Amino acid sequence: MKQILLIIFIIINVSNLKSQTFNGKIIYESDYSNIKIDGLTNSDLKTAMGSIEEFFVHMGNHLTISNGTIMDWVLYRKEASKVYFKMKDEKNVHFKDSNIFKKKLYKIEYYYENFKFLDYDCKKIVIHFGDNTKITSYYAPKLYVDSKLFKKDKYDGFYLLFSKTNSISLKTIYESKEYTKTVIAREIVKQNISMKKFNLPKELDVIKAPW
């Protein structure tokens, strides 16, 4: 009887661990290559778009803070179903509907060999789109994410990627017609993030993005 109870206890605890979605902070480093924009270099893109990104996530909300000269941060608030953008030196916050993603999915490739990043075993997935762009992600299954929390965050393929991996990506490669952006995790901190972190600044006006 004791042995049966022990087995049940272990099963329940393993299930609970699996269901605990990742909350915390990840620091990513960005690099740019295959640049097809005349006059721009890797250094130019790092300066403008940022070389370091701080990614905060908690229960379906996420915030990315960049050290670039174009944008301060990008915020998704689950309750609003909007993505908010704060551009440098602007007194407004722009928003877009997070339910809209216009790219057409072409195919998805799964790779089941193991890759190592920050001592985490990772799997690889490549998502191809109809416009010949693609996203390659090396994701860590041990850093479980409940993708249902991001079901309304389709912007830029965010939910599409999470829905296929249910995990945090430790290396992501975005290949577009203009350049390739590679983002690699350098530090992972598991912690509960205060919901205040995802509040919009009261002193700034919120307007619809013109782009």
N, C-alpha and C positions, 0 to 999 in steps of 0.2 A: 504493500500500500504506500509506504514512504517513497519507494522508488518511482511509482507511478506519479505521485504528487510532485516529485523532483523533476521528472520529465515534463510535466505540464507547466511547472514554474519556468523551466528553461525555455520552452516554446513560447510562452507568453512574453518573456523578457526579450527574446530575440525579435519577436514581432513588434514590440514597442520600440526597440532601437531602430528598426527599419522604418517605422512610421514617423520618427522624429526628424522633421525637415531641417536642413541646415540653416542656422541663423548665425550671422557674424560678419566679419570684415575680411576682405581679400585685397591684397595689393598686387596689381598687375603692372608689368612693364611692357611698353609697346615699341614696335619697330616697323619700319616701312621699307618695302623693296618693290622691284618691277614697276617703277614709277614711269608712267607714260604721259605725264603732264610736262610740257616744255618749260624749262627754267626752274623746276622744283627738284629739290634733293631730299634725301632721307632726313637730313638735319632740319630743313625747312618745315617738313611735315611734322617732325617731332616737336618743333617749337610751336607751330600753329595748333596742332590737334592734340598735343600732349604726349609725353613719354612715360608718365606714371598715372595710373588710375586707381583710386581707392573705391572699392565696391562694397557697399553696405546692403545687407539683405535681412529682412525680418518678416516672416509670416505673409509673404506675398507682396511686400513693398520693397523697392530697391532704389538706391541712390548711387550714382557714379560721379565722383569728384575728379576733375582732370587738372593737370598743371599746364595745359596748353593756353595759348593767347586768344583763342577764338571763343571758347566756352568754359564757364565755371563748373556747371554740373548739369546732370540729367536725372530726373526723378520720375519714378512711377508710383502712383498711389492706387492701390487696389480698389478702394472704395469709390474713387472717381472715374476709373477706367480711362485715365488720361496720362500722357507722357508730357512732362514739363521740362523746358529748356531755359537755362539762365546763361545768356551770352555775356561776354566780358564787357564791362563798362556800360551796360544797359540797365535802365531802371524798371524794365518790364520783365515778366516771365512769360514765355510763349508756351502754348500747349497744343498738342495734337491728339486726335482720337486714337487710343491705343488698340482699338479693334480692327484698324485698317492695315493690311499688308498686301501690297499690290503685286508682288512678285509671284510668278507661277512656278510651282514645284515641278522639277523635271524627273529627278530620281534621287534615291538615298542609298548610300553604300555603307555597310557595316564591316568593321574589321575587328576580329576577336583576339588577336595577339595582344600581349601585355606591353604597355609603355610605362615608364617611371617618371613621375614629376613630384618633387618634394616628398619622396618616399611613399607616394600613393601609387597603387596600381591603376592604370588608366586603360580604357578602351578608346577606339577611334571610330568616328562617324564622319562621313562626307555628305553634305546636302548640296545638290546641284539644282540650279534654277534655270528657267527657260531663256534668260538673257545672257547665259554663259558665265554667270557669276557663281560662286560657291562658298560654303562655310565648312571648314574642317575643324572638328572639335576632338580634343583628347580629354575625356571626362573620367572622373573618379567615382565609381559606384559607391564607395564608402562615404562619400560626401553627398548623401541622399537629399534630393529636393522633391517635394510634392508638387509636381507640375500643375496640378489642378489649381493651386493658389495663383498661378499666372495665366489662367485660361483666357483672360481678357487683355493680356499684354502681347498682342500679335505684332506690334511695331518692330520693324527691323528683324523679324524672324525669331524674336525672343522666345515666345511660347512654342513655336515649331521645334526649336532645338531642345528645349527642356522636355517637351512631350515625348521626344524620342530617346532621351537619355535619363531623365529623372535624376540628374546628378549635376554637380558643379563642374564646369569646364576649367581645367588647369592650363590648357594651351588652346587658343583658338586662332585660326587663320581665316581672314576675310579676303577673298580674291575678287576684285572688281575690274572693270575695264581700265580704270585710271591708275590703280596701284594695289599692292598686297599689304595688308596690315596683319602683323603677328602679335598676339597678346599672350604673355606668359605669366603665370602666378609666381610671385616671389615670397609671399607670406600669407598664411592662413590663420585667422583667429576665430575660434568658435566662441560666440558670446551672444547674449541677448542684447539687442539694440533697442534703445528707448524709442518709442513711437514718435517722440518729439523730433527725432532726427529726420523724419519724413514729412514734417510740417512745412507748408509754404511760408516764406517770409512775409509778415503782415505789411511791411513797409513797401512792398513791390506790387505793382498792378499786374494782373494776370489777363493776358489777351491771346486770342487765337493766332497761331503761327501763320504767317503769310506764305510760307513755302510748302 
